[in-house]
Amino acid sequence: MDPKENTTQSVPAPAPVSFYEKHKKIYIRDVKGWWNTWRWVLVWVTQIIFYGAPWIEWNGRQAVLFHLVERKFYLFGLVLWPQDVFYLALLLIISAYALFLFTAIAGRLFCGYACPQTVYTEIFMWVENRIEGDRSARMKLDKGPLTLRKFALKALKHAVWLLISIWTGFTLVAYFTPVDELLAALPINFSGWELFWIFFYGGFCYMQAGFLREQVCKYMCPYARFQGVMFDPDTLVITYDPERGEPRGARKKGGDAKALGDCVDCGLCVAVCPTGIDIRKGIQYECIGCGACIDACDPVMDKVGKPRGLIRYTTENALERHFSPKEVVGHIMRPRILLYTAILVAITVASIWSLATRVPLKVDVIRDRSILAREADDGRIENVYNLKIMNTTEEPKRYALSVEGIEGMEIAGDRIVEVASAENHEVTVVVRVPAESGKAGANTIYFDIKAMNHDGIAVHEKATFLMP
């Protein structure tokens, strides 16, 4: 062959390779069972709390209110101020350790039962099932042409979704603006920020629970990616037992049933999975641990006369070593779990103790820097201070002011201050000392602010007195 012919031969173009998988809509089959019941119990509990809390009254105000304008957080009888941000840090630490603990024990319990994405997806799918029908009816409807019936069903479904989403956004804003003010502002008198957050949060609820669904869990949620570092071989996860189930296959009349495993390859575990995975392929990061595949598989095992548990909550070690239930529990209570539990209990107890013993009075003492020191008419030296007194209780208080640190020092003027409930009151205080007392320059003094008729409410605050 002529070598020149080889150089002129056309080389076939490489086949295109896609880095992205085309999204396929998942039609989830409705399932009943023990795990599904618990999932709906959590849906009801979380949503009753979320939607109901802003409507509860406490001492003539909203019981749960994070009032950004007033810079106060009301939690029933507790009033927190910006200076109490320490408790927010404690809450975040407790939440993180609780997540670590529950994940190490039983995987993605939060994802499968209490995550807002899971909860609202369940609600939206319930609406979809009631309006469009079951799985087969929805598939048939989507494949069919656009008819008046199809348009009406789709329009009704999206209208209900939008109502739920807007009400969810309204409820979120009600945690930051008193709900009675929001009701008075209906329908169009909301502030710009209130309107923005109602539609922003409601829009994301509509988009994520109505359209994105499993894509949020698979591609957007970071927890799905780093959950693997929290698992170990003794973590309870939803697992298919291949030793018992393989080789899978349908039971045929006259066939050798003994040659097949317990799995009849019905595909129900895939049809009911919210993320569309096949649990029989092993542990996958997309699995949210909802237990729907267990609810689908157990009745099938009953029908074919096989024991339940082909798909079940178990651990890798238990599956490989055939642990008994007692041995599984024994391996769950491992050093890692005990350490997480001890830390979580210690932080929680310390936080509760700190809140219980918290003095409901805060005082900031700021010396007037425009007047370093001045001489009064009687020859004494005086400094001027601004006292910011925060009454964090739900009732008005009267506070007695006193000062100590230099011999002969006293407060000039009124020494009783009245502060309304949950208010921040600023008062100017003049402190005088004899000219011969103290030393030249800065002297350390202390203000004592005590609630009258309340011995346990008192603050001892440090300040500086300047002498010429």
N, C-alpha and C positions, 0 to 999 in steps of 0.2 A: 504494500500500500504506500502511496506517495505520502511522505511526511508532511507535505504542505496541506494535504487534505485534512489531516488531523487538526491542524491549527484553524482551519476554516469551519469545522463542524460546530453547529450551534449547541450551546450548553443549556440544558433545561433550567428554567428559573426556579429558585428555591420556593418551596411551599410556604405560604404565610403562616406565621405562628402567632397566635393571640395570647396576650398575657392576661386577658380578662375573660372570665366565664360569663356567658350570656345569662341574664337573670331569667329564671323560670318561675312563674307564679305557683305558689304552693297552695293547694286546696286541702285544708286540714279537715279530717273526718272527726265528727263529734264522738266523744268517748265518755263512758261513765265508769266510776270505780272509786276506790278508797282514796287514791292520790288526787284524783280530780276533785273529789269532795273537799279535801283539805285545801286545795288551791283556791276553790271558790270561797271557802271560809276566810282565807286570808284576803281575798278580793273584797269581801264584805267588810271585814274588820278595818282594813286600811282605808277604804273609801268612806266608811262611816266616820272615822276619825278625821280624815282630810276635809270632807265636805261639811261635817257637823261642828268642828271646833270653833270656827269663826262666829257661830250663832249662839254660843254659850255665853251667858252673862255672869260676871263675878264682881261684887261690890259696885254695881251700877255701871260697869264698863264691860268691854269685850274681854273674855277670859284669856284668850291667846291672841296677842297683838304685838307685832314687832314694829312699833311706831317710829318710822324713820324721821319724820318731821320733828317730833318731840325728843328723839334720841332716847327712847325708853323701850324696853322689852317687857311685856306683861305676860307672865305665865301663872295664871290663876292668882294665888296670893303673893307671888314673888314678883318683884320689880327689879329689873337689871338695867344698869346704866352702861355707857361706853367704858367706864373704868372696870367693869366686870367682864371684859373680854377674855380674861383668864378662864372663865367657866366655859366659854365657847371652845377654847383650846382643849379643855378636859373632855368636853363632849365629843370632839373629833377624835381624840385619842381612844376613848372608850369605844366609839363606833369602829375604829380601825382594828382594835384588838378583838372585838366581837366578830368582825368579819374574818379575821385570821383564824379564830377559834372554830367558828362554824364551818369554814371551808376545810380546815384540817380534819374535822370530824366527818363531815358528810358532803363535801364538795360544794356545788353551787346552789345551796338551799335558798339563798337570797334571790338569785336569778330566777329560780323556778317558781317561787311562791310570793315574794314581796316586792320585787323590782317594779317600779312604775311602768317600765316598758312591757313587762309580762302582764301586769294587772290591766292596763288599758287595752292591750291587744286582746285579752280575754273578753273584755267588755265589748269591744268593737266587733269581735267575731261572733259573740252572742247576738248582737243586733243583726249582723249579716245573715246568720242562720235563720233567725226568725222572719226576716223579710224575703230573702232570696231562696231559702230552702237549704236542704242538707248538701253534702259534698257533691253528689252526682247532679243534683239540680243546679247548683252553682256552675259546675263545669259545662253543663248543657246550655245554660243561659249565656255564658260568656262566649261559647263557640257559635251560638246562633246569631242571626241577623238582628239589626237594630229595629225592634218593633215598638209599638206604643207601650205594650206591657213591660218590655225590658227597660225602656226609658223611665217608666213610672217607678219600677222597683229600684233602679239605680238612683234615681232622684230622691226617693224616700229614704233610702239607706244613707246617702251622703248628707241629707238634711238632718237626720238624727245624729250622725257623727259630728256634724258641725255644731249642733246644739250642745252635745256633751262636751265638745272641745271648748266652746266659748264659755260655758258654765265653769269648766275646770280653770280656765284663765281668770275668770271673775273671782273664783274662790281663792286662787293664789294671791291675787291683789288684795283680797279681803284680809289677809294675814298682815299686810303692811299699811293699809288704810282702813279705818274703822268701817265695818260693813254697813252701819246706818248711814254714813256719809256716801258710800257707793250707791245704796238704794235711793237716796235723795237725788243723786246725780243721774239716775236713769231717765231717759235712754241715751242722751247725747251730751250730758254736761260733765263728763269725766275730764280730768286734767290730761295733758298730753302724755305724760309718763304712764298714768293709769291706763289710758287707751292703748298705748304701745305695748305694755306688758300683758294686757288681756289678750290682744290679738297675737302677740309674739308667742306666748306660752300655749295659747289655744291652737295656733297654727302648727306648732311643732307636735302637739298632741295629735291633731288630725292627720298630719303627714306621717308620723312615725308609727302610730297604732293602726292607721288605716291603710297605708301603702308600703312603708319600708319593712315593718314587722321584723321578720327573722334577719333581715340585712343589718339592722341595728346591733343585734346580738353577735352576728358573725363578723362584721367588718368595722363597726363604729365603736363598740364598747371595748375599752382597754382591758377590762377585767377578764374577758374571754382569752386574751393573749397571755396575761401573766399568771393566770390561775394555776398553771402547771407547776410553778415553783412552790405552791402551797400544798400540793398533793404529795402523798407518799404511798407506798404499797399497802398501808393500813388505813387509808382514807376510804370511807364508804362512798361508792359511786354506783350509778346505774350501769349494770353490766349484763351482757349476754353470755350464757354459759356454753361455749362451743363444744366442750367435751360431751355435754349432754345433748346438744341440739344438732350437731353435725353427724353425718351428712343430712342436710335438710331436703325436704321434698314432700309433695302431696301424697296422701294415702290413696292407693288405687285398689279396686277390688281384684282379688286374686294376686296382688303383688306381695312381695316379701317385706312386711312392715318392720321386721327385725333388722333389716339392712339399713334402715333409715334412723336418723336421730329423732328427737322429740319435736323439732321445728318442722311445721307442715308448710313453711314457705308461703304463708297466706298474705304477707306484706302489710298486715294491719299496723305493725309497729312503725312502719315508715309513713303510712297514711295519716296517723294521728300525731306525728312528731311536729311541733311548731317550727322547727328549723329545717325540716325535711331530710334529716340524716337517717342512715340505716345503722341502728345500734349494733347489728350483728357484725359490723366491720371493726368493732373494738371501740375503745375510748377515743372520743373526738372532742376537740376544743369547742365545737359548735353546740354540744349537748348542754342544755341549761338545767338539767336535773329535775324536770317537772314530773316525771313518773308516768306520763301518758302512755308510753310503750308498755309499761308494766300492766296498767289497767286494760290495755288492748290484748295482751298476751295471755293473762291468767284465765279469762273465760274460754279462750281457745283450748288451753290445756285441759280445762274441765270437760269440754266437749269431746276431746279425743281420748279421755281417760288417763291423762298424764298428770303428775304432780305439778302444782304451781311453782313458780320461781325460775322458769327458764330465763326470764329477764327479771332481775331483782337488784335491790340495793345490797351490795357486798363489797369486799375489798379484793385487790389483786392477790394478796397472800392467801385469803380465804378460798379463792377460786382455785389457786394452784395447789394448795396444801389440804384442801377439803376440811376446813375448820368447822367445828360445830358452832352453833349460835353463841354459846358461852365463851368459846375461844375467840370469836370475833370481837365480842365486847371486851374481853381481856386485852386484846391487842389495840383496841381503840384508846383505852386509858393508858397511853404511853407517855414518856417524859415530856415530849413536846406539848401534848394536850394539857398535862398538869401544870406546866410552866405558863402557858397562855391563860389558863383558868386562874392561877394564883395572881398573875399580874392584873388581869381584868377585874377580879374581885377586889384587890387592893386599891386600884385606882377608883373603882366605883364607890367603895366604902369611904375613901378619903374625900371624894367629891361630895358625897351626901353629908359627911360630917362637916365639911367646910361650909356648905350651904346652910346647914342647921345652926351652926355657931356664928354665922356671918352677922356682923353688927350692922343694923339697918340705918347707918348714918355715915356719910362721907363728908370730909372737910378738906378743902384746899386753902392753904394760907399763902397769900402772895403779898409781899411787902411792896408798898408804893415806891417805885424806883425814882419817881420825879421829885420826891422829898426824902433825902437821905436821913437827915436828923434836923430837928429844929428845937428852939428854946421856947417854952411856954411862958405866959405872963408871970407865973409864980416862980420862974427860974428852973423848973424841971425840964428834962429832955424828953421829947416825944417822937415816936415813930408812928407812921400810918400804915395800916394793913387792910387788905381786901380779903374777906372771908367768904368763900363759896360753900354754903352749907346745903347738902343734899339729903333730904328726908326721903328715904326709900321705902317707908311704910305706907300703908293705905289710910292713915289717919293723920290729921294735923298734930304738930308737936311744938312744944315751947322748950327752948334750950337756954341753959344758963352758961354764960361765958366767964372764964377766969384765965389768969395768966400767971406764970411763975418762972423763976430762973434768976432774977436780980432782986436784991433786997429793996423793999419799998415800992416795987413796981405795981401798977394798977391800970385798969381800963377806965378811960375817961368816958362818961356818958352811960347810956343804957346798956345793961349787961344781960338783958333778956331778949331773945330773938324768937319770933314766931314764924314757922314754916308750914305751908299747906301740905297736904298729903301728896306724896310722889312729886315733889317740886324741888327746884334748885333755887335757893335764895342767896343773893349776894348782899353783904353788909360791910360797911366801912367801920373799922375799929381803930381808935387812937389809944396807944399805950404810952404811959408816962412813967419815968423813973427819976428819983432825985439825982441832981447833977453829980454828987459825990459818989454815987453807987456805980458799980460796974467798972470795966476797964475801957480804955480808949480803943476804938475799932469795933470789931464784931463780937457780940455776946450771944451765947445760945440761950434761947428762952423756949417755953412750951405753953401752947394754948390748950386749955381743957374745955371741951364742949360736952355738956351732959344734958340729956333729956330729963325734964322735970317730971317726977312721979314714975320714972322708968329707970331703975338703978342699973340695968344691964346695958343701956344704950349710952355710950360715952366714947369720946375720941380724945387721945393725947397727941397733939400735933406739934412737931418741932418747927422753930422759926429762928430768925436772926435779928437781934436788936443792935443798931449802930449807935455808938457814942462818939461825940466829937473829940 
